[in-house]
Amino acid sequence: MELANRNPWYAKVAAKKLEWLRGPDREALSERHGADFIDHQIAIWTKLVRVLESGEHCPHHIRARKPG
């Protein structure tokens, strides 16, 4: 079995997603999906970025082979 730590990669992806939600597209996103929904998404992604940065959430890819 092989584990590949994806935390460094996903922390960057999540931070970019949060930046996008908070950025210049926020108004258009709020109009399209509703301000409450976008505010909720920002709250969720803020928490996700925090736990990724602390290492509390550490996603991995798991590769294994079924025994012959």
N, CA, C and O atoms as a GROMACS GRO file, in nm:
protein
  272
    1MET      N    1   0.085  -0.117   0.000
    1MET     CA    2   0.000   0.000   0.000
    1MET      C    3   0.090   0.124   0.000
    1MET      O    4   0.196   0.126   0.061
    2GLU      N    5   0.044   0.224  -0.069
    2GLU     CA    6   0.120   0.350  -0.079
    2GLU      C    7   0.027   0.466  -0.046
    2GLU      O    8  -0.085   0.475  -0.096
    3LEU      N    9   0.074   0.556   0.040
    3LEU     CA   10   0.000   0.677   0.074
    3LEU      C   11   0.071   0.798   0.015
    3LEU      O   12   0.193   0.810   0.027
    4ALA      N   13  -0.005   0.885  -0.048
    4ALA     CA   14   0.050   1.010  -0.102
    4ALA      C   15  -0.020   1.126  -0.031
    4ALA      O   16  -0.140   1.146  -0.048
    5ASN      N   17   0.055   1.201   0.047
    5ASN     CA   18   0.001   1.314   0.121
    5ASN      C   19  -0.036   1.425   0.023
    5ASN      O   20   0.051   1.478  -0.047
    6ARG      N   21  -0.163   1.460   0.016
    6ARG     CA   22  -0.211   1.564  -0.076
    6ARG      C   23  -0.237   1.696  -0.005
    6ARG      O   24  -0.289   1.790  -0.065
    7ASN      N   25  -0.200   1.705   0.124
    7ASN     CA   26  -0.227   1.825   0.201
    7ASN      C   27  -0.166   1.951   0.140
    7ASN      O   28  -0.237   2.050   0.124
    8PRO      N   29  -0.036   1.952   0.106
    8PRO     CA   30   0.020   2.077   0.051
    8PRO      C   31  -0.052   2.124  -0.076
    8PRO      O   32  -0.078   2.243  -0.093
    9TRP      N   33  -0.084   2.030  -0.163
    9TRP     CA   34  -0.155   2.064  -0.287
    9TRP      C   35  -0.296   2.116  -0.256
    9TRP      O   36  -0.336   2.220  -0.308
   10TYR      N   37  -0.371   2.043  -0.172
   10TYR     CA   38  -0.509   2.079  -0.148
   10TYR      C   39  -0.520   2.209  -0.068
   10TYR      O   40  -0.616   2.284  -0.085
   11ALA      N   41  -0.423   2.237   0.019
   11ALA     CA   42  -0.425   2.363   0.093
   11ALA      C   43  -0.418   2.481  -0.004
   11ALA      O   44  -0.486   2.582   0.017
   12LYS      N   45  -0.337   2.469  -0.108
   12LYS     CA   46  -0.328   2.576  -0.209
   12LYS      C   47  -0.457   2.588  -0.289
   12LYS      O   48  -0.505   2.699  -0.314
   13VAL      N   49  -0.515   2.474  -0.328
   13VAL     CA   50  -0.640   2.475  -0.404
   13VAL      C   51  -0.752   2.539  -0.322
   13VAL      O   52  -0.827   2.622  -0.372
   14ALA      N   53  -0.762   2.500  -0.195
   14ALA     CA   54  -0.868   2.554  -0.108
   14ALA      C   55  -0.849   2.704  -0.086
   14ALA      O   56  -0.947   2.779  -0.084
   15ALA      N   57  -0.726   2.749  -0.068
   15ALA     CA   58  -0.700   2.892  -0.048
   15ALA      C   59  -0.739   2.971  -0.173
   15ALA      O   60  -0.794   3.081  -0.162
   16LYS      N   61  -0.712   2.917  -0.292
   16LYS     CA   62  -0.751   2.985  -0.416
   16LYS      C   63  -0.903   2.991  -0.430
   16LYS      O   64  -0.958   3.092  -0.473
   17LYS      N   65  -0.969   2.883  -0.392
   17LYS     CA   66  -1.116   2.880  -0.398
   17LYS      C   67  -1.175   2.986  -0.305
   17LYS      O   68  -1.268   3.057  -0.342
   18LEU      N   69  -1.121   2.995  -0.185
   18LEU     CA   70  -1.168   3.095  -0.090
   18LEU      C   71  -1.142   3.236  -0.142
   18LEU      O   72  -1.228   3.324  -0.131
   19GLU      N   73  -1.026   3.257  -0.198
   19GLU     CA   74  -0.992   3.387  -0.256
   19GLU      C   75  -1.091   3.423  -0.368
   19GLU      O   76  -1.135   3.538  -0.378
   20TRP      N   77  -1.126   3.325  -0.450
   20TRP     CA   78  -1.222   3.347  -0.559
   20TRP      C   79  -1.360   3.384  -0.503
   20TRP      O   80  -1.424   3.476  -0.553
   21LEU      N   81  -1.404   3.312  -0.400
   21LEU     CA   82  -1.535   3.340  -0.341
   21LEU      C   83  -1.541   3.480  -0.280
   21LEU      O   84  -1.645   3.545  -0.284
   22ARG      N   85  -1.430   3.525  -0.224
   22ARG     CA   86  -1.425   3.657  -0.159
   22ARG      C   87  -1.393   3.770  -0.257
   22ARG      O   88  -1.413   3.887  -0.225
   23GLY      N   89  -1.345   3.736  -0.374
   23GLY     CA   90  -1.292   3.835  -0.468
   23GLY      C   91  -1.396   3.908  -0.549
   23GLY      O   92  -1.513   3.917  -0.511
   24PRO      N   93  -1.352   3.962  -0.663
   24PRO     CA   94  -1.437   4.046  -0.747
   24PRO      C   95  -1.560   3.974  -0.804
   24PRO      O   96  -1.658   4.039  -0.841
   25ASP      N   97  -1.556   3.841  -0.810
   25ASP     CA   98  -1.671   3.765  -0.862
   25ASP      C   99  -1.780   3.743  -0.757
   25ASP      O  100  -1.886   3.690  -0.788
   26ARG      N  101  -1.752   3.785  -0.633
   26ARG     CA  102  -1.848   3.760  -0.524
   26ARG      C  103  -1.986   3.816  -0.554
   26ARG      O  104  -2.087   3.749  -0.530
   27GLU      N  105  -1.993   3.937  -0.604
   27GLU     CA  106  -2.123   3.999  -0.632
   27GLU      C  107  -2.202   3.919  -0.735
   27GLU      O  108  -2.321   3.893  -0.717
   28ALA      N  109  -2.136   3.880  -0.843
   28ALA     CA  110  -2.203   3.800  -0.946
   28ALA      C  111  -2.243   3.664  -0.891
   28ALA      O  112  -2.351   3.614  -0.922
   29LEU      N  113  -2.158   3.605  -0.811
   29LEU     CA  114  -2.192   3.475  -0.749
   29LEU      C  115  -2.313   3.489  -0.658
   29LEU      O  116  -2.401   3.403  -0.657
   30SER      N  117  -2.316   3.598  -0.581
   30SER     CA  118  -2.429   3.622  -0.490
   30SER      C  119  -2.559   3.643  -0.567
   30SER      O  120  -2.664   3.595  -0.525
   31GLU      N  121  -2.550   3.714  -0.678
   31GLU     CA  122  -2.670   3.735  -0.760
   31GLU      C  123  -2.719   3.603  -0.820
   31GLU      O  124  -2.840   3.578  -0.828
   32ARG      N  125  -2.626   3.520  -0.861
   32ARG     CA  126  -2.662   3.394  -0.927
   32ARG      C  127  -2.710   3.288  -0.828
   32ARG      O  128  -2.805   3.215  -0.857
   33HIS      N  129  -2.644   3.280  -0.711
   33HIS     CA  130  -2.672   3.170  -0.618
   33HIS      C  131  -2.735   3.214  -0.487
   33HIS      O  132  -2.780   3.131  -0.408
   34GLY      N  133  -2.738   3.344  -0.463
   34GLY     CA  134  -2.792   3.397  -0.339
   34GLY      C  135  -2.680   3.434  -0.243
   34GLY      O  136  -2.585   3.358  -0.225
   35ALA      N  137  -2.693   3.549  -0.181
   35ALA     CA  138  -2.590   3.599  -0.091
   35ALA      C  139  -2.572   3.508   0.030
   35ALA      O  140  -2.459   3.485   0.074
   36ASP      N  141  -2.681   3.455   0.083
   36ASP     CA  142  -2.671   3.365   0.199
   36ASP      C  143  -2.590   3.240   0.165
   36ASP      O  144  -2.509   3.194   0.246
   37PHE      N  145  -2.612   3.186   0.047
   37PHE     CA  146  -2.539   3.065   0.006
   37PHE      C  147  -2.390   3.095  -0.007
   37PHE      O  148  -2.306   3.017   0.039
   38ILE      N  149  -2.356   3.207  -0.070
   38ILE     CA  150  -2.214   3.241  -0.089
   38ILE      C  151  -2.150   3.272   0.046
   38ILE      O  152  -2.036   3.232   0.070
   39ASP      N  153  -2.220   3.341   0.134
   39ASP     CA  154  -2.167   3.366   0.269
   39ASP      C  155  -2.140   3.234   0.342
   39ASP      O  156  -2.038   3.219   0.409
   40HIS      N  157  -2.232   3.140   0.327
   40HIS     CA  158  -2.214   3.007   0.389
   40HIS      C  159  -2.093   2.935   0.330
   40HIS      O  160  -2.015   2.874   0.403
   41GLN      N  161  -2.077   2.942   0.199
   41GLN     CA  162  -1.962   2.879   0.134
   41GLN      C  163  -1.831   2.941   0.182
   41GLN      O  164  -1.734   2.870   0.206
   42ILE      N  165  -1.829   3.071   0.198
   42ILE     CA  166  -1.709   3.139   0.247
   42ILE      C  167  -1.677   3.092   0.388
   42ILE      O  168  -1.560   3.068   0.421
   43ALA      N  169  -1.778   3.077   0.472
   43ALA     CA  170  -1.756   3.029   0.609
   43ALA      C  171  -1.698   2.887   0.608
   43ALA      O  172  -1.605   2.857   0.683
   44ILE      N  173  -1.752   2.801   0.523
   44ILE     CA  174  -1.705   2.663   0.514
   44ILE      C  175  -1.561   2.658   0.464
   44ILE      O  176  -1.477   2.590   0.523
   45TRP      N  177  -1.532   2.728   0.355
   45TRP     CA  178  -1.397   2.724   0.297
   45TRP      C  179  -1.295   2.790   0.388
   45TRP      O  180  -1.178   2.751   0.388
   46THR      N  181  -1.336   2.891   0.467
   46THR     CA  182  -1.246   2.952   0.564
   46THR      C  183  -1.204   2.849   0.669
   46THR      O  184  -1.086   2.840   0.704
   47LYS      N  185  -1.300   2.772   0.717
   47LYS     CA  186  -1.269   2.667   0.815
   47LYS      C  187  -1.183   2.558   0.753
   47LYS      O  188  -1.091   2.507   0.817
   48LEU      N  189  -1.212   2.521   0.630
   48LEU     CA  190  -1.134   2.417   0.562
   48LEU      C  191  -0.990   2.459   0.545
   48LEU      O  192  -0.899   2.381   0.572
   49VAL      N  193  -0.968   2.582   0.501
   49VAL     CA  194  -0.830   2.631   0.484
   49VAL      C  195  -0.757   2.627   0.618
   49VAL      O  196  -0.640   2.589   0.623
   50ARG      N  197  -0.824   2.665   0.724
   50ARG     CA  198  -0.762   2.666   0.857
   50ARG      C  199  -0.717   2.526   0.899
   50ARG      O  200  -0.604   2.510   0.947
   51VAL      N  201  -0.802   2.424   0.881
   51VAL     CA  202  -0.764   2.289   0.924
   51VAL      C  203  -0.662   2.226   0.830
   51VAL      O  204  -0.584   2.141   0.872
   52LEU      N  205  -0.661   2.266   0.704
   52LEU     CA  206  -0.557   2.219   0.613
   52LEU      C  207  -0.422   2.278   0.652
   52LEU      O  208  -0.321   2.207   0.653
   53GLU      N  209  -0.420   2.406   0.684
   53GLU     CA  210  -0.295   2.472   0.723
   53GLU      C  211  -0.240   2.417   0.854
   53GLU      O  212  -0.118   2.409   0.871
   54SER      N  213  -0.327   2.379   0.946
   54SER     CA  214  -0.283   2.327   1.075
   54SER      C  215  -0.242   2.179   1.066
   54SER      O  216  -0.176   2.127   1.155
   55GLY      N  217  -0.284   2.113   0.957
   55GLY     CA  218  -0.257   1.970   0.943
   55GLY      C  219  -0.363   1.883   1.009
   55GLY      O  220  -0.353   1.761   1.007
   56GLU      N  221  -0.463   1.946   1.068
   56GLU     CA  222  -0.572   1.873   1.133
   56GLU      C  223  -0.650   1.789   1.030
   56GLU      O  224  -0.697   1.679   1.062
   57HIS      N  225  -0.662   1.840   0.911
   57HIS     CA  226  -0.724   1.766   0.800
   57HIS      C  227  -0.613   1.740   0.700
   57HIS      O  228  -0.552   1.833   0.648
   58CYS      N  229  -0.587   1.615   0.672
   58CYS     CA  230  -0.473   1.580   0.587
   58CYS      C  231  -0.516   1.475   0.484
   58CYS      O  232  -0.503   1.356   0.509
   59PRO      N  233  -0.568   1.519   0.370
   59PRO     CA  234  -0.614   1.424   0.269
   59PRO      C  235  -0.497   1.349   0.206
   59PRO      O  236  -0.388   1.402   0.190
   60HIS      N  237  -0.523   1.224   0.173
   60HIS     CA  238  -0.424   1.138   0.109
   60HIS      C  239  -0.484   1.066  -0.010
   60HIS      O  240  -0.605   1.044  -0.015
   61HIS      N  241  -0.401   1.030  -0.104
   61HIS     CA  242  -0.438   0.932  -0.206
   61HIS      C  243  -0.386   0.799  -0.156
   61HIS      O  244  -0.272   0.790  -0.111
   62ILE      N  245  -0.468   0.698  -0.163
   62ILE     CA  246  -0.429   0.564  -0.119
   62ILE      C  247  -0.424   0.474  -0.241
   62ILE      O  248  -0.522   0.462  -0.315
   63ARG      N  249  -0.310   0.411  -0.260
   63ARG     CA  250  -0.294   0.316  -0.371
   63ARG      C  251  -0.260   0.180  -0.312
   63ARG      O  252  -0.168   0.166  -0.231
   64ALA      N  253  -0.335   0.081  -0.354
   64ALA     CA  254  -0.312  -0.054  -0.302
   64ALA      C  255  -0.347  -0.154  -0.412
   64ALA      O  256  -0.414  -0.123  -0.510
   65ARG      N  257  -0.301  -0.273  -0.392
   65ARG     CA  258  -0.334  -0.382  -0.483
   65ARG      C  259  -0.400  -0.495  -0.405
   65ARG      O  260  -0.362  -0.527  -0.293
   66LYS      N  261  -0.498  -0.551  -0.468
   66LYS     CA  262  -0.567  -0.664  -0.408
   66LYS      C  263  -0.471  -0.784  -0.409
   66LYS      O  264  -0.411  -0.814  -0.512
   67PRO      N  265  -0.458  -0.851  -0.297
   67PRO     CA  266  -0.370  -0.968  -0.293
   67PRO      C  267  -0.412  -1.072  -0.396
   67PRO      O  268  -0.530  -1.097  -0.418
   68GLY      N  269  -0.312  -1.133  -0.460
   68GLY     CA  270  -0.336  -1.233  -0.563
   68GLY      C  271  -0.380  -1.359  -0.504
   68GLY      O  272  -0.405  -1.455  -0.576
   0.00000   0.00000   0.00000
